[in-house]
Amino acid sequence: MVFILFSIGIIEVNAQIKDNPVKWKSSIEQLTGDTLQIKFTAMIEKGWHINSQFNKMNDGPLPTTFDISASEQYALAGGVIEPKPLERIEEAFDNQKLYYFENEVSFFQKIVPKTKGDIVVKTVVSYMSCGSTMCLPPETEEVTLRYKVPDLTQTPAQKESSLLWIFLGGFLGGFLALLTPCVFSMIPLTVSYFTKNGGMKKAVLYAVSIVIIYVALGLSVTLTLGPDALNALASNGIVNFIFFLIFVVFAISFLGAFEITLPNSWLNKSDKMSDKGGLIGIFFMAFTLALVSFSCTGPIIGSLLVQAAVSGNVIGPAVGMFGFALALSIPFLLLAAFPSMLKKLPRSGSWLGRVKVVLGFLELALALKFLSTFDLVYQLGLLQRELFIAIWIVIFLLLGFYVIGKLKIDDEESISKVAISALIPSIFIFSFVVYLIPGLWGAPLKLVSGFLPPSFYKEWNQEKTSTVSHDPQKTVKHAQSCPLNLNCFHDYDEGVAYAKTVGKPVLLDFTGWSCVNCRKMEDNVWSAPEVLEMLSNDYVVISLYVDDTTVLPEKQQTTSKITGKKIKTLGNKWSDFQTARFQTNSQPYYVVVDPNGKQLAEPIAYEPDVKKYTHFLQSGIEGNK
């Protein structure tokens, strides 16, 4: 009988009221923890209400429900949360208690992403709008929310800085390529053609064609490998070892042992196409230059692409090749515009071959960086800091002697006098050698901190274990050393447990053996007296290496909720922890938390400014009081 009267009331009210007194709006946002949060907000007209999810009246107003579609893109973290509802006794329904909301109310649902792509969440909200005595028929609201998961590789500031250095590296590489015999000898011939056949217009098309060719090469690297593969290159030990071998081959080629060339059939086909004239002919003239000069530019291009790829930036290879092509094309434009400058160009000669040899020494020095990364990731102890520096000293000594003519490669002519053009570079080279020597005994060598192994990865005076002894009554030992002889932990749970006993804030240092900027922060920022004092006395430092290859015990191996991949190593564990907790996997990344895990300050990434980093640490200390 009660239900019949209730239904009659619904029909009567529905006949009188056409507009729904409840309006919904929804949003999805990123929390500081490891989840996203969906917010459903109901705006209710005065005199009306909607019911709680937990309203369970028999034969009465229906509860509000949220039917969130299941998806492989995310997992639900608990149920829909609502605030404390109002309540009253409904005499019309046998004095049952009604739980409801008026004016405005928000419901919350947390989800955990399982993918790096966009997330689409579909929800059906069912509810009943009720007045003081009567209710409208049940309504449904279909909600579709889209959320773009942030790029988990680098912060925007890091990306911008990384791309700038990649571009500058490419531009310098293009300039060096101009000084090789394969390219330099082509400049007068090509420019003379332009001055006689079309002038600046063809020169501009030629330059644009060069840019298009090399940028397309950079894009092909990205499209072939994909962003995920590019992001993984920097920390993959085997890949870094392969890059080491590639750089050694490039170095030997530049030193004159052999030339890296492309098939003659490619050159012949491109040369025929260049004879057609017009836009296609100009383009293939540029393409012919790229093929002919490959024996000189190939090692430079390969080195640039490798460096850009391991930066983890998706468009890095294209940006690097744009810088390379721009530097390579500018001389053709300038000389076509001002043909008289051709007479001022230095003549081709043996100096061009010497430029190649110098590049060979530099390639050999850079190759050690990749071998060092391989050694660090697997903790083999083959190329520790002293040996790395010693090899660099020998390489740059040989380079210096070569530049002043005291070292000859194969059948090169002897140099009786040292030219000014050779003397000045040799001064810088020998000065660099002198600068490196104290590094054998522990000098920080800040100028090259990003290239060298960490200061604690050394043979001499190296302790097998480091001891955390903030409290003289409590001592904790662990296997890995810490930067600047700091006391630190390499396990999150152990570090937090210790922080609770001493009441100090925690600095989470997400780092990596292969991370160049991590080494720069440790050598240039952490070493500052004010920073080092706070890290030593006011913080419990937990350094988590995201590329640590130590295999976890089988019982601790799990599947990531973020990526769905198997977590097999310590590095996998800390990388997944960083991604889930802080929605980034860039390194370095610093987070200050209290002993209970509460975040005390906005996290900070690579920050070379000592004052800003000091302020960051100080804010954590103040927040922990």
Secondary structure as UniProt FT lines:
FT   HELIX           2..16
FT   STRAND          22..30
FT   STRAND          36..44
FT   TURN            46..47
FT   STRAND          49..51
FT   TURN            53..54
FT   TURN            58..59
FT   STRAND          65..68
FT   TURN            72..73
FT   STRAND          74..81
FT   STRAND          86..90
FT   HELIX           91..93
FT   TURN            94..95
FT   STRAND          96..102
FT   STRAND          104..113
FT   STRAND          118..127
FT   STRAND          129..130
FT   STRAND          139..148
FT   HELIX           156..178
FT   HELIX           181..184
FT   HELIX           186..196
FT   TURN            197..199
FT   HELIX           200..233
FT   TURN            234..235
FT   HELIX           237..254
FT   TURN            255..256
FT   HELIX           264..274
FT   TURN            275..276
FT   HELIX           278..292
FT   HELIX           294..310
FT   TURN            311..312
FT   TURN            314..315
FT   HELIX           316..337
FT   HELIX           339..344
FT   HELIX           350..378
FT   HELIX           385..403
FT   TURN            404..405
FT   TURN            410..411
FT   HELIX           420..436
FT   HELIX           437..441
FT   HELIX           446..448
FT   TURN            449..451
FT   TURN            455..456
FT   TURN            460..461
FT   STRAND          466..471
FT   TURN            472..473
FT   STRAND          474..478
FT   HELIX           483..485
FT   STRAND          488..489
FT   HELIX           492..502
FT   STRAND          506..511
FT   TURN            513..514
FT   HELIX           516..520
FT   HELIX           521..525
FT   TURN            526..527
FT   HELIX           529..537
FT   STRAND          540..545
FT   TURN            546..547
FT   HELIX           554..556
FT   STRAND          558..559
FT   TURN            561..563
FT   STRAND          566..567
FT   HELIX           570..582
FT   STRAND          589..593
FT   TURN            595..596
FT   HELIX           610..623
//
